[in-house]
Amino acid sequence: PKSVSLLERLNGVTSENQDLLDDMLEPERLHIFLYGAQDLSIMDYNLVGAATSDPYVKLNLLSSGSDAKSGVCKSETKIKNLNPEWNERHHIDVYDPNESLEVTVWDYDMVGDDDLMGKVVIPLADLANKKWRKQWYTLTNDEEEAQEAKNADSGFGKVELGLYWGRASDVRTFAAIMSQEEEHNSPASKSNAMLDRILAEVEASEKLDNTADATAPASSTGLDTEMVTEQQKEQEQQQQQ
């Protein structure tokens, strides 16, 4: 017989079973929403004007046990802004949960190399449950020359990311993902799900009881009735004699 490929079988899956199918398959695309950053370090000291920075963000994948990087994405540069807002969406195809997402914030310089302002490394294994995560991440910087730029109160600042590791075919917006997960995890939703399970169990129990009644042997009540009828007949015959 002709063999059917996995893709051909998946194409026959109905929309009703799509959610179940997505849960069975491994995640393959990391969806990243770069919201913004706060309290970034001052890297540019000008003779005229306030000291500031020109930040942009790079997103890379780090292989486990290696310094190799892949899937590089780069944000827009925000000029003279220590609390930038990007609101940019990026994605990186990734299949290995042993990899990590490296987020680095850089200060753009017209002359010379750009300066690292801070970074954070996020293990993808933390996102393998395919749940949306919106979170602030604290930036660190181990470079010696960066220590002078470290803020006394806020360090090297922080960056806000929305992360979702799921199917490449998932084209929902982050707003839709958040809304659906909030609805799914709401107390009302959980209560409804619990009620549905209870009703299903009750219905199954009733069906089991009905089946047992239908297959049960005749009760002793029927036999008792027949014995009473025979006794009445014997009494009537004696009275007639």
N, C-alpha and C positions, 0 to 999 in steps of 0.2 A: 504493500500500500504506500501511497505517496506520503512522505513525512510532512508535517505541518510545523513551520517555524514558530518560535515564540512570538515574533512580531505579528504573524498572521492570527495566532490565537488571541493576542491582546487586542487586535483590531475588532474582534468579535465581542469584546466585553461591553456590556450595556452601561449606561451612565449610572444606573442604580448600584452597580458593583464597582464603580470607579474608585470610590473612597477606600473600599476594602483592598482593591488592587494596589493603590498607592501606599497603603500601610505595609503591604507584603514586599514591595520593591525597595531597593536601597536608594537613598538620596543621591543625587548626582549633580545638583547645581546649588551653589551658595548664592543666595540673593542678599545683597547688602544695601542698606539705605544709610547714607551718611547724612546725619542731621546737622551736626555742628560741633563746636568746641568752645571751651570756656577757660579763662585764666591762663592763656598760653604765655610762654616766656617771651620776654623782650630780647630780641636779637639784633635790632638795628638802632644804633644810637646816632642821631643826626645832630649836626651843629645847629640846624634850624628846624624847629618843630618838635613834636613829642616823640619820645622813643617808642618804637612799635615793632611789628613784624609783618611779613607778607606770607602767610601760611598756605600750604596746600597739603593734600594727603595722598599717600601711596598705599595701595592694597596689594599684598603679595601672599602667595602660598609658600609655606616652609615645609619641606619634606622631613620626615622623622629621621633624626640622626644625621642630618645633612644641612649645610648652609645654602643649598640650591634653592632658588626662588623661581616661581612661575606664576602665570596668571596675573600679570601686573596691571593694575588700574590706577589712574591718576585723576585727581579732582581738579577743579578750577582753582586758580590762585586768588586769594582774597587780599587785596592791597591794604596795608596799614590797618590791621584788624586783629585784636587779641581775643575776640569772642565771635569768631566767624560763624555764619550759617550757610551751609551748602545745599541741603535738601536734594541730594543727588542719589540716583539709584544706579548700582553696578551689580554685575554678577560674574562669578567665576565657576567654570565647570570643574568639579572635583569629585572623586570617587573613593578616596582613601581616608578613612576616619582617623588615621594616624598623623595626618598633616595638620598644620595650624595656620590660622590667618594672622599675618603680621600687618599691623596698622602703624604706619610711620607718618609723623607730621614734620614737614620741612619748611624752612624759611627761604623764600626765593631771593636770590641775590643777582643783580644785573651783572656784577663783575665777580669772578671767582666761583667757587663751589657753593652750592646751597648748604645750609646748616641744618643738622638734625635737631628738632625741637623736643621730640619725645616719641615714644612708641609703646605699643602693647601687643602681646602675643596671645591669641585666643585659640585653644585646642578645639578642633572640629568635633571631637568626640562628645563635647558638651552639648553639641547641637544635633546629635544624631537622632533625637526623639522627634525631629521634624516639627518642633514647636517654635512659634514666633518668639523672638526675644528682643526687647528694646531696653537698652541699658547704657549707663555712663561707665566709661572705662578710664581709670587713672593712668596717665602717661608716665613713663620713666625714661631716664637718660643716664647712661653710665659713662658717657664721654667726659673726659677731664675738663675740656674747654667749656662744656655746657653748665658746669656747676655754678659758675658766676651768674648765669642767667636764671637760676632756680629761684622761684618765688618763696619767700619765707613762710607764707601761709598755705599756698596752694601747690607748691612743688612745680611740676612742669605742666600743670593743667590737666584737663580731661577731655575726652571725645565721646560723643553720643552716637551709637550705632543701632540700627535695626537689622537683625540677622535672622535668616530663615533658610535652612538647608533642606531642600525638597526636590521634587521632580523638575526636570528641565522644561517640561510642557506646562508647568504651572504659571499661568500668565496673570494671575490675580494681582491686584495692587496690594501694597502693604496694608492700606486701610481696610481692604476686604479681608485679608488674612487676620488682622487684629480683631476686626468686628466679629468674624465667625468664631474665632477662638474664645473671645470674651463671652459670646452667647453660649458656646458649648460648655464653658467652665463656670457659667453663672449658677448661683444656688437654685434658681427656678428650673434651669435646664437639668441640673443634677437630680432635683426632686422629681421632675417629670420622668426622667430616665428610670429612677428607682420605682416610681409608681407603675410604669410600663412593665418592669420586670416582675413586680408583685402580681399584677393582673394576669400576666402570662403564666405565672406559676399557679395561680388559683384556677385559671382556665384549664391548664394541663391536669391539675388535680381532679377537677370535676369530670373531665373526660375519662380519667382513670377509674373514678368511682362508678360512672355510668356503664363502663365496659365490664367492671366487676359485677354489677347488678344484673346485667344481661346474661352473663355466663354462670351465675351462681345457681346451685341446685335448688329444687323446690324446698320451701321453708317448712318447718314443722307445723306451722299454723294450718296449712292446707290439710295435713294428715289428721290433725285434731278435729277439724271440721267434718272430715269423712267419718271418723269414729262416733261423733255425736249423732250424725244422721243415721248410722246403723243402729245405735241404741234406741233412737226414737221409733224406728221401724219395728224392733223387737217388742217394745212396750205396746204399740198399737196392735200387733198380732195377739198378744196376751189378753188385752182388753176385749178383743173380738171373740176370743174363745170363752 
